[in-house]
Amino acid sequence: MLSKLIRWRKPRRPSPDELPYRHHSLFFWKPEAGTNFGDHLAKIIVGQILASRGLSLDDQTPSVVRILATGSILHFARDGDVIWGSGVNGKVPETAFTARHLDVRAVRGPLTAEFLRRRGIAVPDVYGDPGLLVRTLFADRFAVTGARDHVFVPNLHDLKLIGNQPDVVSPMQGWNAAVAEILSARLVLASSLHGLVIAEAFGIPARYVRLSETENLFKYQDYVYGTGRTELVYARSIEEGLEMGGMPPVTWAPDALLAAFPWDLWP
């Protein structure tokens, strides 16, 4: 009988971002468990920019494009992707980068631009991590309080080296909580790139502290060079970071990065 030939299958559960119509998507890195506030900022920033014109990533569109924004994620890029502010991950082998045709609107810094140009990909001279836009996009939400002398924001891989010490800002909490904690300090020490980015976006002195060799220097140099500085000088401990104080301030304005946002994808 026909009923014996038909095997019942459990319906596939769609992913949270899957929609039954054409729409653009945003790719950003997620850890296997939990969240990393710096990478999650991609969703927050792109969403806020679109909302400023009454748009969203869930809008139905004539075509389907994938956007890469915040994070060292270019090795995940595929042909046809739109790049707006992301960068190269120096600890990933160059052979992992396989895309040949990308629509690049902006990159994190000049080192990423050079990497792409060597592969024949056109890159405009528009630099900046989109995390720098948090101050502009959320002007009325966050305030620098200076309630604490300093905080330390570890990279996700350095979190286990720090433990539950006082004045440590976990990168695994909600993005808004992480931002608020960073803004509570008069000096921000960080091995988290976005700990540095958020602090400097709000004018708080910040210093990169290299606690381990897990992360390649590439992304930190790329960010520093993309914000008007010519050298990355870092501390090897929190104590040394306190002695050194903040890095030279950024000389960067948000206008070019905002103007490079791919509005044309939403007709």
C-alpha positions as CSV (number, residue, x, y, z in Angstrom):
1,M,0.0,0.0,0.0
2,L,1.0,3.6,-0.7
3,S,0.9,4.4,3.0
4,K,3.7,1.8,3.6
5,L,5.9,3.3,1.0
6,I,5.8,6.8,2.3
7,R,8.3,7.4,5.1
8,W,7.4,10.2,7.5
9,R,10.1,12.7,8.0
10,K,10.3,15.3,10.8
11,P,9.9,18.8,9.3
12,R,13.2,20.7,9.0
13,R,13.5,23.5,11.5
14,P,14.4,26.7,9.7
15,S,17.2,28.8,11.0
16,P,16.3,32.0,12.9
17,D,17.5,34.1,10.0
18,E,15.7,32.2,7.2
19,L,12.8,33.8,5.5
20,P,10.5,32.5,2.8
21,Y,11.3,35.3,0.4
22,R,14.3,37.0,-1.2
23,H,16.2,39.3,1.2
24,H,19.8,40.4,1.9
25,S,21.7,38.7,4.7
26,L,24.4,39.7,7.0
27,F,27.3,37.4,7.9
28,F,29.2,37.7,11.1
29,W,31.2,35.3,13.2
30,K,29.6,33.5,16.2
31,P,31.4,31.3,18.7
32,E,30.2,27.7,19.1
33,A,28.7,28.7,22.5
34,G,27.6,32.1,23.7
35,T,28.3,35.4,22.0
36,N,31.2,37.7,21.3
37,F,30.0,41.3,21.6
38,G,32.5,42.7,19.0
39,D,31.3,40.4,16.3
40,H,27.6,40.8,17.3
41,L,28.0,44.5,16.8
42,A,27.8,43.9,13.0
43,K,24.1,43.0,13.4
44,I,23.4,45.9,15.8
45,I,25.2,48.5,13.6
46,V,23.8,47.5,10.2
47,G,20.3,47.2,11.7
48,Q,20.5,50.7,13.2
49,I,21.8,52.2,10.0
50,L,18.9,50.6,8.0
51,A,16.4,51.6,10.6
52,S,17.4,55.3,10.2
53,R,15.7,55.1,6.8
54,G,12.9,52.8,7.8
55,L,14.5,49.7,6.3
56,S,15.6,46.3,7.7
57,L,17.5,43.2,6.8
58,D,14.1,41.4,6.7
59,D,12.8,43.6,3.9
60,Q,12.0,41.7,0.7
61,T,14.3,42.6,-2.1
62,P,14.6,41.8,-5.9
63,S,18.0,40.2,-5.4
64,V,19.9,38.4,-2.7
65,V,23.2,39.7,-1.5
66,R,25.3,38.7,1.5
67,I,27.0,41.5,3.4
68,L,30.2,41.2,5.6
69,A,30.7,44.0,8.0
70,T,32.4,44.0,11.5
71,G,35.1,41.4,12.2
72,S,38.1,39.6,10.9
73,I,36.0,37.5,8.6
74,L,37.2,38.0,5.0
75,H,38.3,34.3,4.7
76,F,34.6,33.5,4.8
77,A,33.9,35.7,1.8
78,R,32.3,34.3,-1.3
79,D,32.1,35.7,-4.8
80,G,29.5,38.4,-5.0
81,D,29.6,39.4,-1.3
82,V,29.5,43.0,-0.4
83,I,32.3,44.1,2.0
84,W,31.7,47.0,4.3
85,G,34.3,47.4,7.1
86,S,35.5,43.9,7.7
87,G,39.1,42.8,7.7
88,V,41.5,40.0,7.2
89,N,42.3,37.5,10.0
90,G,46.0,37.3,10.2
91,K,46.0,33.9,11.9
92,V,44.1,32.2,9.1
93,P,46.2,30.8,6.2
94,E,45.9,33.0,3.1
95,T,44.9,29.9,1.2
96,A,41.6,30.0,3.1
97,F,40.7,33.2,1.2
98,T,39.1,31.9,-2.1
99,A,36.8,34.7,-3.3
100,R,37.8,36.4,-6.6
101,H,35.0,38.8,-7.2
102,L,33.9,41.0,-4.3
103,D,32.0,44.3,-4.1
104,V,34.1,46.2,-1.6
105,R,32.7,49.4,-0.2
106,A,35.1,49.8,2.7
107,V,37.5,47.8,4.8
108,R,38.9,47.9,8.3
109,G,42.3,49.3,7.3
110,P,45.1,49.6,4.7
111,L,46.6,46.2,5.5
112,T,43.3,44.5,4.5
113,A,43.1,46.8,1.4
114,E,46.6,45.7,0.3
115,F,45.8,42.0,0.8
116,L,42.7,42.3,-1.5
117,R,44.4,44.5,-4.1
118,R,47.3,42.0,-4.5
119,R,44.5,39.6,-5.5
120,G,43.1,41.9,-8.2
121,I,40.1,43.1,-6.1
122,A,39.3,46.8,-6.3
123,V,39.2,48.5,-2.9
124,P,38.4,52.2,-2.2
125,D,40.4,54.2,0.2
126,V,37.7,54.0,2.8
127,Y,38.8,52.6,6.2
128,G,37.3,52.1,9.6
129,D,35.9,49.3,11.8
130,P,32.1,49.8,11.8
131,G,32.3,49.6,15.6
132,L,33.6,53.1,15.5
133,L,30.1,54.2,14.5
134,V,28.4,53.2,17.8
135,R,28.9,56.7,19.2
136,T,27.3,58.3,16.1
137,L,24.4,55.8,15.8
138,F,23.5,55.7,19.5
139,A,24.3,59.3,20.4
140,D,21.5,59.5,23.0
141,R,21.9,56.1,24.5
142,F,25.4,55.8,26.0
143,A,27.4,58.2,28.1
144,V,31.0,58.2,29.3
145,T,30.9,58.2,33.1
146,G,34.5,57.8,34.1
147,A,33.4,56.1,37.3
148,R,36.3,53.6,37.3
149,D,39.9,54.2,37.0
150,H,40.3,51.5,34.3
151,V,38.8,48.3,32.9
152,F,40.3,45.4,31.0
153,V,38.4,43.9,28.1
154,P,39.9,40.5,27.2
155,N,39.8,38.8,23.8
156,L,37.5,35.8,23.9
157,H,40.6,33.5,24.0
158,D,42.2,35.5,26.9
159,L,39.1,35.4,29.1
160,K,40.3,32.2,30.7
161,L,43.6,33.8,31.6
162,I,41.9,36.6,33.5
163,G,39.1,34.9,35.4
164,N,36.8,36.9,37.6
165,Q,39.2,39.7,38.5
166,P,37.7,43.1,39.3
167,D,37.4,45.6,36.5
168,V,37.3,42.9,33.8
169,V,34.6,43.4,31.1
170,S,33.5,40.1,29.7
171,P,33.2,40.1,25.9
172,M,30.5,37.4,26.2
173,Q,27.8,39.6,27.6
174,G,25.3,41.6,25.7
175,W,26.7,44.3,23.4
176,N,25.0,47.1,25.3
177,A,26.2,45.9,28.7
178,A,29.8,45.6,27.3
179,V,29.6,49.1,25.8
180,A,28.3,50.6,29.1
181,E,31.0,49.0,31.1
182,I,33.7,50.2,28.8
183,L,32.4,53.7,29.0
184,S,32.6,53.6,32.8
185,A,36.4,53.7,32.7
186,R,38.9,56.6,32.3
187,L,41.3,54.2,30.7
188,V,40.5,51.0,28.7
189,L,43.1,48.2,28.4
190,A,42.1,45.5,26.1
191,S,43.2,42.4,24.1
192,S,39.7,42.5,22.5
193,L,40.0,44.6,19.4
194,H,36.5,45.9,19.9
195,G,37.3,46.9,23.5
196,L,39.8,49.3,21.9
197,V,37.4,50.3,19.1
198,I,34.5,51.2,21.4
199,A,36.7,53.1,23.9
200,E,38.4,55.2,21.1
201,A,35.0,55.8,19.4
202,F,34.0,57.7,22.6
203,G,37.3,59.4,23.1
204,I,38.5,57.2,26.0
205,P,42.3,56.5,26.1
206,A,42.9,52.9,25.3
207,R,45.9,50.5,25.1
208,Y,46.3,47.1,23.5
209,V,47.5,44.6,26.0
210,R,49.0,41.4,24.5
211,L,48.5,38.7,27.1
212,S,49.0,35.8,24.8
213,E,50.1,34.9,21.3
214,T,46.7,33.5,20.3
215,E,45.7,36.5,18.1
216,N,47.8,37.6,15.2
217,L,48.9,41.3,15.3
218,F,47.5,41.9,11.8
219,K,44.0,43.0,12.9
220,Y,45.3,45.4,15.6
221,Q,47.8,47.0,13.2
222,D,45.1,47.2,10.5
223,Y,42.8,49.0,12.8
224,V,45.4,51.3,14.2
225,Y,46.7,52.2,10.7
226,G,43.2,52.7,9.4
227,T,42.5,55.3,12.1
228,G,45.4,57.6,11.3
229,R,48.3,56.1,13.3
230,T,51.5,54.7,12.0
231,E,52.6,52.4,14.8
232,L,51.1,49.8,17.2
233,V,52.9,49.9,20.6
234,Y,51.4,47.5,23.0
235,A,51.8,46.4,26.6
236,R,52.5,42.8,27.8
237,S,50.6,43.0,31.0
238,I,47.8,45.0,32.6
239,E,50.4,46.6,35.0
240,E,52.5,47.7,32.0
241,G,49.4,49.0,30.3
242,L,48.5,51.2,33.3
243,E,52.0,52.7,33.2
244,M,51.9,53.3,29.5
245,G,48.4,54.9,29.4
246,G,46.4,55.3,26.2
247,M,47.7,55.1,22.6
248,P,47.8,58.2,20.4
249,P,44.2,59.3,19.7
250,V,42.5,58.4,16.5
251,T,42.3,60.9,13.6
252,W,39.2,59.5,11.9
253,A,35.8,60.8,11.0
254,P,32.7,58.6,10.4
255,D,31.5,60.4,7.3
256,A,33.3,58.3,4.6
257,L,32.4,55.0,6.2
258,L,28.7,56.0,6.6
259,A,28.6,57.2,3.0
260,A,30.1,53.9,1.8
261,F,27.2,51.9,3.3
262,P,25.6,49.9,0.5
263,W,22.2,51.7,0.4
264,D,21.8,50.8,-3.3
265,L,21.0,47.2,-2.3
266,W,17.6,48.4,-1.0
267,P,15.7,49.9,-4.0
